[in-house]
Amino acid sequence: MVPGLNELQEKYGEQGLVVVGVTNESAGLVETSIENQSQTYPIALVRGGSADSAYGVKGFPTVVLVGPDGTVLTNKDRHPESAIVEALNSVVLTPLLEGQKYSSINKAIKKKDLGKAWKAASAMLAKSPEDAQLSGLLESLENSFESGFNSAVAKTEKGAFGDAVESMEKLADRYKGYTRAKEALQKVKAIKKNPDASDDLKAHAMLNKAKAEFKKGKKANRKKGKAICAKILKSYPDTPTAKKARAMQG
Amino acid sequence: MKIYLLGGILSLSVLAVGYASIPTPQPEGISVGQEAPDFEITEWRNFPEGASSLADLRGRVVLLDFWRTW
């Protein structure tokens, strides 16, 4: 197991994969294990059993792949390399620029204020058109917007209007200041006007409420969350959001 | 000698097949497509940049491996 995980981290780390070994054991035990088994991938120490129980872990090792949007991609596969490769396609890594003069751009990138970074980089590039770091950054920002935009459009086409609106709004927020950010907001407007979208949008708003309940984590909240999910299934059974509600009910 | 060698090859191939096909114990609390539950991380090893919870790793692909040293 260890060599496989080391290898995955080494092979895909630069493209945006983080292998995380999760254990609630003591730091001392973990360090001994790292010495004996030569784990080089990141190890996360957690307290108690809440992480295990949140994931319903029934044995070790249990492997779960999480996508860049925070959703579970696989939970059956011990070595899900093909799923990793596929998920990495939607990761956008914006490299920081090297040099003191880029500090404000780097700051914006770190804050994920990508529209601001784009604006600052374009202004700087106008003054020094030969700067390859700047043109490289602009290209990667523009590509990442494009891929985010296209994936949200694809969601619309599948009828997942609620998801599409959420992605478009996030995109518009992250890229505020970039010339195309408005296109995302226009899409949001168009979806909201579309009568076919109305059921999924309502269901999606309810699902967000259910998620908020689940997040609070107490038993009573989980019960409330599940009740909301049941309502979604009853009122909007044919929407893509209903599928998610069913999954959340567990 | 030959028998030993054959035994070695057999057990090796069993290991190799085993590695690829032993399914991981399936977690029963989550399903594909749902939001991955967040959890706090108190300390890291092999990860200098750190992160206080799983949610801090948003934007990247995360392979969670629930394991124990035993």
Interface residues (C-beta under 8 A of the other chain):
Chain A: M1 G4 L5 L8 Y12 G16 L17 V18 V19 V20 G21 V22 T23 E25 A27 L29 V30 E31 T32 S33 I34 Q39 T40 Y41 P42 I43 A44 L45 V46 R47 S50 A51 D52 S53 A54 Y55 G56 V57 K58 G59 F60 P61 T62 V63 V64 L65 V66 G67 P68 D69 G70 T71 V72 L73 T74 N75 K76 D77 R78 H79 P80 I84 A87 L88 V91 V92 K112 K211 K215 K243 K244 A247 M248 G250
Chain B: Y19 A20 I22 P23 T24 P25 Q26 P27 E28 G29 I30 S31 V32 G33 Q34 E35 A36 P37 D38 F39 E40 I41 T42 E43 W44 R45 N46 F47 L54 A55 L57 R58 G59 R60 V61 V62 L63 L64 D65 F66 W67 R68 T69
